[in-house]
C-alpha cells in the first residue's frame, strides 16, 4: 500500500484511500472490480484468512464473492480504480497507461 500511495503522491495524482479492514467493499464495488480483474485475482492466497477459513475449497463465483465481502483481509491490495478500470496489486505500468490515455 505504501508503494502505491507514494506512486500517486510523487505524480501528484489525487486518490482516495479506504481502509478495507474497517469498511470492506460493498457488493456492487466487489462486482465491479471482479468484472475487470476476475475473482481469482482479487483473492490473497497468502493471507491467514485464506488458509484458516479453507477458502481454497470454495467453488462458485457467488460463494467467493460472499467470502470476500465477509472477510476483507482476504482481498489482495491495493485495489485501484479509475472510472470503470481497475487493478489489484501494485501495477504502475497499468496506471501509467491510464495517465497517458488520460
N, C-alpha and C positions, 0 to 999 in steps of 0.2 A: 504494500500500500504506500509506503514512504517513497519508493521509487516512482510510483505513478503520480503522487502529489508533486514531487519535485519536477517531473517531466512537464506537467501543466504549469506550474509556477514559473519555471525558467522561460517558458514560451509565452507567458502572460495570457494563458488561456483560462477563461473563467470555468470553474467547475463547482459542483455541489457534492459534498461528502455526506454519506448516510452511514451510520453505524448499524450494520446488518445484525450484529449480535443483540442490539436493543430492539430494533424495529423489524428486521427481516424485509422481505419483498412481498408485496401483495400478489394475489393470484393473477391479475392482469399483467403486472410487471414481469412476473416469472414467465408467463406465457409469451410475452413479447420478446424477452431475451432468448428463451428457448427456440422461438421461431427463427432467430438469427444464427444462433451458435449450436443448437442441438442440446438435448438433455444431458448427454454423457459429458459434454464439455463443461457443464455447469457444476458437476459433482467433484468435490475434492476427495479423491480416493485415498489420500494420505491422512485425512483428518481422523481424529479419535472417534467422532460420531459415526463415520463410515464403518469403522472397524467394530465399535461397540454395539451398534444397532443392527448389524448384519445387512446393511444397505445393499451390498453386492448381490444378495439373494432376491432382491425385489425385482420383479419384472413388470412391465407395463408402464407406459408413459405417465398416466394419471397417478399411479401409485408413487412413482418417483417424484412427480411434482408435489404431491401431498407431503412426502418426506422432506423435500426442500423447504416447503412452507413451514413445516413443524420444527425443523432443525436448521436454522440459518447458518450455523457453523459448518454445515455440510456444503455450503456454496463455495466454489472456488472464487477467489477475489484477486484483483479488483474486477468489478463489473463496470464497464464504461459504456455509456450510451451517448449517441449523437443522433438525435432525431430517431429515425427508425432503424439505425445501425447500432450494433452492439459488439463488444468484445468481452471475453472472460480471460483473466490473466494479464500479465504485462505484455502489451503489444504495441510498442512505439512505432513500428513500421506501418501498422494499420492506421494509427492515429495520424501519422504524418501524411498518409494518403488522404485522410479526411480533410486535413488542413489545406493541402494543395488543390483539392477539388472544390474547396470552400465556399 
